[in-house]
Structure formats: structure tokens, C-alpha cells
Amino acid sequence: MSSALLAKRLALLVGSVLMLMYVLGPVAWLLSSSLQREADITSIPPHWIPSPPTFSSFKAIIDAGTGAVSTDGNASFVPSTAEYLLPALRNSLIVASAVVVLNLLVSIPAAYAMAKIRYIGRDMSVYFMLATRVIPDIALIVPFFLFVRKLGLLDNLGALIITYLAITIPFSVFMLLSYFESLPDELDKAARVDGCSRVQALIKIFLPLAQPSLVAVILFTFLTSWNEFLFALMFTQTAASQTVPIIVASFTSDFTTSFSFINAAGVVAIVPPVIIAVVFERYIVSGLSAGAVKG
């Protein structure tokens, strides 16, 4: 092996390690600090390895949800809104799951129709759909707020579901459209010749082939709904409908902040997305690249 090639590989290795540390460093600190006492977190230099590890902050989260707060003396302050964290987890799960299901019910037939049915204005409809995602979310706050208020859905999970569908459907249709277009038209024609309706062709032929792309859409939709903050902040006023990002952000609004408790709440908040990502890990790369090359 030449010295030039060895130097190139070494530089690539060093760059990869540095990038990995940059990306995973905050996550590692989040996990580590959630298992530390408050005094250890604020110490200088910081302790990256809990000594000894403590689960008092996680216990405080559970106790706060049941109304029996106990910090074991390690979390110096439990926020006044701590009791709403577990209900917020339930709200986030309901909203994200509903958005995923409704998104698939709309985006799958829409993408199939755009990919396999030729009609006047098809290209224009695709461009118009994508143009809706060029508009910044902050610019949509007022019209969405007026629309939601007119429906009487303020401070209701339904407001978030409707809003997140408007955000996620265009991109989901685009992802599925690219994949359906990469599948040969002969499959659709053969299914039609054999007597399948459009719906039967979609369900029996195209959906089984589109699993990687469907998983990518599910991940995108779930993570977008789970992590969204701006619309959830504007459309929910009480803990009955607030989601995880809003409740966790409220922990910093009190006069005294417990970093151990906030970081433990952050760990709890990332568990569902991480589980979904791990379960569907083998589909993620293939799904995101689906349809990138036609033929």
C-alpha cells in the first residue's frame, strides 16, 4: 500500500471519528447526565461517566405522573409541570400514530394515481404540491390558526392532526410518487388485463413492492409529528392537549432548573422514535433512496 493511499485512508478515518463525535456527543451527554446527580452535572470539569449512576430523575418522572413526587435528594428541583410529561407522551403518541395512518391513506392512492394514470394537468399538480412545502411554517401560522379556530378545534389534538397532515402529505406523496414511477408500467397493465381494478392493482401489486418507500414515509411522518414544536405551541393551551416538546420546553421556564430532570425527560422523549428507527433500520436507507434511479 502506497504512503499516499495510507495517508488518504488515515485522513478519512480521522474525519469520520471527528464527525461521529460531533454528532453523538450531545446524545452521549444527554444519556450520561440523566443518570447523574445535580451536583455532578454542574461540576467543573464535567463528569462524562456517572459515578455512581442514579435513576432518581426517572423515578421522579414516574412519581410526578402519579402525583407522588420523590427525588431521593438527587434532583434538586422538580418542575411544576412535571406531572404532565406522561400525559404529553400519550398525546404525542396519539397524534403521531393518527397522522401516520391518515397520511398513508391519502398519500398512497394519490402517488399511485399521479404515477400510473395519465391525466391533464398531472405535472402541474405535482409542482403545485411540492410548492406548498417551499412556504416556511411560520408563514402558515395565522391561516392555520384561523382555520382551526373556525372548526372549534383549538386546544384539541384534532388541530395538530389536521395541521401535521397538511405538512407531511405533500412530501410523502413525492417520495411514493418517485418510487411508483420507478416500477415498470407493464406491471400495472398486466394487472389490468388480468381483471384487477385500480384499487386491486395498488393493493396486490404495488404496495408489496413499495415496502421500503412506505417505511421511509412512516418514519418521516412519525418523527415530524413527534418533534414538531411551533404549531403545537400555538394550538394548545392546556396540558390536556400539549405534546412532549411543549412540556419539556416548559421545564426551563421555572426559576430553578434541574438539569438532571430535564435530561431524563429528554431521554424518555427520544425512546419511541429510537425504537421505531431500530425496528425499521434495514428499510431506512433503501426507502430514502427508493426511486432515485429509474428502470
Buried (B, 14 or more C-beta within 10 A) or exposed (E): EEEEEEEEEEEEEEEEEEEEEEEEEEEEBBBBBBBBBBEBBEEEEEBEEBEEEBBBBBBBBBBBBEEEBEBEEBBBBBBEBBBBBBBBBEBBBBBBBBBBEBBBEBBBBBBBBBBBEEEEEEEEBBEEBBEEBEEEBEEBBEEBBEBBEEEEBBEBBBBBBBBBBEBBBBBBBBBBBBBBBBBEEEBBEEBBEEEBEBEEBBBEBBBEBBBBBBBBBBBBBBBBBBBBBBBBBBBBEEBEBBBBBBBBBBBEEBEEBBBBBBBBBBBBBBEBBEEBBEEBEEBBEEBBBBBEEEE
